[in-house]
Structures are given as structure tokens and as C-alpha cells.
Amino acid sequence: MNDLSIFIVGAAGEGIQTIGDVMAQALLKQGTRVFATPEFESRIRGGNSSFRLRIAEINAPRRDADILLALNPKAAAFYEHLASPNCLMLGELPPGGEGVEMPFQALAKEQFGSPLFANSLAVGALGTLLGIRPPILEETIRETFGSRGGNVLEANLSALHLGQTKVAEARPDADSYRMESGKEPLHYASVHDVIPIAAAAAGCRFMAAYPMSPSTGIITAFAKNPELGVFVEQTEDEIAAINMVLGASAAGARAMTATSGGGFALMTEAISLSGMTETPIVLVIAQRPGPATGLPTRTAQEDLLFALHGGHGEFARAILAPSDPQDAIDATFRAFWLADTYQIPVIVLTDQYLADSRFCLSELSVPSENVPMGLSDPEAYETYQRYLLTENGISPRLALGQSEHLVRIDSDEHTEAGHITEDLAQTRPAMVEKRLEKLRRLKTEMRLPDAYRTEDAEVVLISWGSTRHAVREAVDRLVREDKHVGSLHFTDLWPLPQLRLPNTVEYWVVEGNATGQFAGLIEHVLGLRIQGRIGRYDGLPIDADTVLEALT
């Protein structure tokens, strides 16, 4: 079997993520590729949530389940409609359901005195179905529970063995789900796992943020890893965070912040301050459905136009949207380079799906070269002017306290030396043109979209950010049906790269919002005629079926 979808379902607090994490680690140890994505309600206890594993070459979600492991009958009934035609149901069964009944929590309480050991029971049962070698399962259980004391570890090992025995008795052909294993090393990470590592490697030395789901994992990762060498400040609010970042950048430290849509709403005045003072910063916006609090634990691509237009006045900015961990590493490096080179704010758009999903990659590398800081040599100037008018719009930048030169930074309109001015005839127009010249030159830096199977395509699917792999899967499935379909995937969203696209092709834009934000943007800027828009806005990630259903 080369594509297996597993849903581990239950209530919040029942340990579905623990089961999923242990299973994923065991599969990886055996050399089996696995993609994981959680789907959960905004609550601490109760409700219906799932942890989904896809064992395949594809880093994209599947809508249906081949194995549905349920920790309670209510969750089993809730997710039963997502079972594939030959789905095996395991654990607590819904009323009238068929499968391998195994009441994990009741069995754990009966055998080990606590329902807490139901997780290891489930791991034993599911691991046996998947043909994971027993020593690997034991090793993973030891790594997971070894720090909790000998008695707890031994009870979890016993629960593991009981789960293996029970499913083997109930299902003699248990190994029919055995998955292929390989020898190549596999990297397993989320986008938010790697952004702090990439930022530190790119020279970031200061990070300030106020926790807001789904961006919180970024500041948490920085704080947990002091070896990254990044000073971290959890601020009282998002306004303080971005202004601290601006201050650190003005003093010569490469700096960043991270937030979600509601936090970015508070940061917009400071984004304008970055534009006016020409102070480079990097800002991650982890998108979730709005408006207002919306669905704080769900995913969306609803903040593209907000990221583009947030902040008053006209000034240059860049927007990048990675699609997976390697893409995020590259985008983070480019974000800092663009910010420092052009002295602008650069926004990196992620979302809840990218924050919480774990991708499996054969290669994952962090560039070893240094990202130039963009600071000028103080010795090159007898008289320093922070906002010197230049042909390319980029003025020489010295940090506060870097030398004996006086560095004036002003949020009002200013002269080349940084003095407030009301010269409307010459200085104001010249400064506006200087700042906007950076935007014109930025266009030459933007990377072209990634083309996939477009050579003889009659229909081209356009995607951005987190939808890349689902769209590629849809393209592959259509090509197998002899359809002439390809895709163009954008990581660099603003300014849009300079390109010409043939109007002889039918274009469809796939994105996680209701209004077709990127579709409208490329229609307006590139003059491209869009034949169709495929949007998903229920809080769940776009999968290949979303695309295929819209096209048929």
C-alpha cells in the first residue's frame, strides 16, 4: 500500500496528539514517509478533534480515512462520514459500526488502573496493523515516557504489548496494512519549527512578540533554544513588540516579530513607521480565519490583502508565502536580505496549517552563507545624511551608536539629513519618489512562480503559500486521466514578479479564502484573465479533492 490515510479521533484532552506523535516517530524510525496534520476545536477538553497521518510520498492532507482509530464512540460517529469505502474502524465504534472493537480507556483502567495508558494501548494496536517492528515501537515508547519514572514507563510498555496482542487476536491479517520502509534519512518538521532556526542562521539577534495562535510556536521555539543566540522578549502587546523590533533594528540588530491577523491589526501604525523611517524588519503573520477572533485553531489564507495594504501612506514592502519547511527556510533568509537591502518591512505569510502540520522531506538544509547586514561603512562619509536621495532609492544606513556620526530617524516627512520639513515643492515629492523607487526595483528581485507540468497544459492552476502540494496532487491525478493540466505556484507575492503569461490557457486560482484575494491581485496587476476561482473558507486546509470537485 503506497498511500494510507489514518485518522486518530477523540475529544480534546484524550491524547490523540500523543498517539499521533508516537506513531509518526515510529514510522520515521522505520524509514516510512509520513505527513501529519492536526485538526482541533478551540477548547481544552471535550468536543471532537483529529490527528491525521498520511503515509505517502505526498505532503498534503487527504480528506478520507483508510483507518479510523477512535478513543470514544461520539468521535467515531462524528468522523464516520469521512471513512473511505474499505476503511477499517478501530477502537470505540459508533452505534451499529463495524470494525475491530477495542475500548482503549476501559481496558487501560481495568488492566493498569488508569485510562491514561489508553494511548500506549492504541499505539500497540495501530503499530501492529502497520507492520512496525516491535523493537521500534518499544524504543519510541521509551523515548516518549522514559522521563516520567520507571513505573510509568513499564506500565506504558505493558499497555503497548497488550494493544499488540489484542489487535493480532482480533485481526489475523493485521499485517495487510504493512507499509514500505526505506533507508534514506527523513526530516520531519513544521514550517514554524524551522523559521526560528533559519532566522538565527540569517543573523537575527532580537525577537519580540505577544503570543497569539497560531504564531505562538515561533517565539516559543526561540525561547526554548538559547543556543540560537537570539534575545527574546515577550511583550505586553503587539504594539510594544513591533516597536521594540524597530528600535533593535535601528540600533543595528537584525530583528523580527510574529503574530496573527488580530495582532497585525495593532501593528499597522508601526508598519508605516518602518516605511517612513526606512527601518528594516521581518514580520511573520500566521493566518487564521477571521474576522475578529474567528476560528483561532483553524486555517485560512485571508490576510494577503491586509498584509499588502496594512499601514497608512504609500511605501515599499515585500510579501513572501512559503509552502513547506524548506521553502520557509529559503523565504526567511530572503526576507532578511530584502529587508536590509531595501530598508523595508518584509512580511512572511504562514497559516495554522503550516504551523501545525509536520512535513516529511528527504532533504532539509539551512544556507551556510551569511546574509549581508546592509549597514554602511561610517568611514565612507565625512557628513552623513540618513535619507540621502539616491538613484536607486536606497540611502546609506548607519546604526544608532555605530560611529560618531549623528543618525537622525524621523517619522515626520524629513530632509536628507533627517530634519522635519514642510517643503512641499521639492523635498516631499522627492522623498515619496525615493521611497517608491525601491518598490520598482524590488520587482526585479521577485522570483518567478514554480511551473509544474505546464508544457502542454490547457488549464493552469495558480496557487500560493500552503496550497502548493495539494494542487500538485490534483494536477498529477488529472494528468493520469489524460487531462492537460499544470500549475504555477507563487511564493513571492508582492511585488508580483515581472512575467508574461499566455492568454491562450485557462487559469484557475486556488486559495483558502472566499473572495479570491490573489486572483483579484494578479488580474489587476498582471492583466491576466482568470476563468475560475477555487476557494475554501470553512477553516480546513485545501486538499486535492477540493480542487477536483471544483473542476468537474
Buried (B, 14 or more C-beta within 10 A) or exposed (E): EEEBBBBBBBBBEBBBBBBBBBBBBBBBBBBBBBBBBBBBBBEEEEBBBBBBBBBBEBBBBBBBBBBBBBBBBBBBBBBBEBBBEEBBBBBBBBEEBEBBEBBBBEBBBEBBEEBBBBBBBBBBBBBBBBBBEEEBBBBBBEEBBEEEEEEBBEBBBBBBBBBBEBBBEBBEEBEEBBBEBEEEEBBBBBBBBBBBBBBBBBBBBBBBBBBBBBBBBBBBBBBEBEEBEBBBBBBEEBBBBBBBBBBBBBBBBBBBBBBBBBBBBBBBBBBBBBBBBBBBBBBBBBBBBBEEEBBBBBBBBBBBBBBBEBBEEEBBBBBBBBBBBBBBBBBBBBBBBBBBBBBBBBBBBBBBBBBBBBBBBEEBEBBEEEBEBBEBEBEEBEEBBBBBBEEEBBBBBBBEEBBEBEBBBBEEBBBBBBEEBEEEEEBBEBBBEBBBBBBEBBEEBBEEBBEBBBEEBEBBBBBBBBBBBBBBBBBBBBBEEEEBBBBBBBBBBBBBBEEEBEEEBBBBBBBBBBEBBBBBBBBEEBEBEBEBBBBBBEBBBBBBBBBBEBBE
